Every structure is written in structure tokens, then in C-alpha cells.
Amino acid sequence: MDTGHSADNAVAKGAVRDQVRAARRRRPLAAAADFAGSVSRVALGWAPVRDAATVAAYVSVGSEPGTGLLLDALVAAGKRVIVPVVLPDLDLDWTLYSGRDDLASAVRGLLEPTGPRLGVDAVGGADVVLVPGLAASPSGERLGQGGGCYDRALARVPAGTPVAVVLYDDEVGVAVPTDPHDLPVGFALTGSGVVALSESPLQR
């Protein structure tokens, strides 16, 4: 293992994470609210979501691009929506999302449904997967929060399943440092539209 390269990558990733997080904190509340409505409309109009029976998504928290309206719109459209539950080892279990009233505070400042767990492999049965992130490169490298949760989860998603990271427009097309365990995504979902990223082994 090239420990020097790994250390340099960790520093580079940390720098980009700090930049994106700072920009998100500065984003006006009105702009964040506009995004939540726009991304919901964009997602429901995207063929992989429109045609899906089961959508794997997530409950946004803090300064993350808002998914609350999107989750409720998916349920209203008759979709089966599953969202993650973070396990002690930072792997992801999954449970059904039925509405905001079923959410409870969880570890790491997250909100999670309190219903029965579906197992870590449940994400593999989704027709489309929407994931969080901080940035995405033009070729689909995704910068996450650093816990590695989604790299494990995405390894369970069959090839051919569309996977999109939910981002603000200015977070798409960013140079993202990568490590061998980082898994790329095929699309970025923004308030302006769906951006197809370069073809990758995990372009779903």
C-alpha cells in the first residue's frame, strides 16, 4: 500500500469537503428551499424514477441538499421508498420510509425511520438508487462524508441499476480525489436536471 499517496488523498479529500461544507452553510435558506422543490420535480420526471417500483433514497439533514419533499413525492406517487439506517460498523441497513412522522433522531445527527429493518442487501432490490454526497467529478467519482457507508452499500447494487448522487449544481464537475475503494456513480441529480456522468463499471 502506498501510504504516502493515501495520506495525500486524505488531505486532498478533507480540503474539498471543507470547501463544499462551507459553501453549503453559506447558501441562503430561500435557495435551499427552492432546490428541495425543484429536485423533487426533476426526480419524478426522470425515467428511472418514474418507472421504478422501489426507490432507495435517504433523509437529508443539516445543510445537505433537501430530500424531504422528494421523499414525500415518491410515496405520494406510489413508490416503495427505502432509506438507510446506519449500523455501528457504519454499514447501512434499510427500512421503509412512509412519512416524516415516523422519523426519529439517530447517531451522527441523522434522522431514521423506526420501522422493521430490511437487511443490508435490500438496496440491491431497488430499481434506482439516490445517494448523498458532497461533490461529483465529470467521470462519476463521488465525494462522500468520509465514513465509507455508501461504498459498501453500492457494492451490493446490481450493474445496470441507475445510481444518482443528489447535489447542488455547482457541486457537479468538481475534481474529486479518489481511493481504490471509492465507487463511481452514473448520474448527478440536481435542481436543474439530471447530469449523466461518464460511463463506468457501475454506471447503472
Secondary structure, DSSP 8 states (H G I E B T S, - for coil): --HHHHHHHHHHHHHHHHHHHHHHHHS-HHHHHHHHHHHHHHHHHSHHHHT-SEEE-----TTS---HHHHHHHHHTT-EEEEEEE-TTS-EEEEE---GGGEEE-GGG-EEE-S----GGGGGG-SEEEE--SEE-TT--EE--SS-HHHHHHTTS-TTS-EEEE--GGGBS------TT----SEEE-SS-EEE----TT--
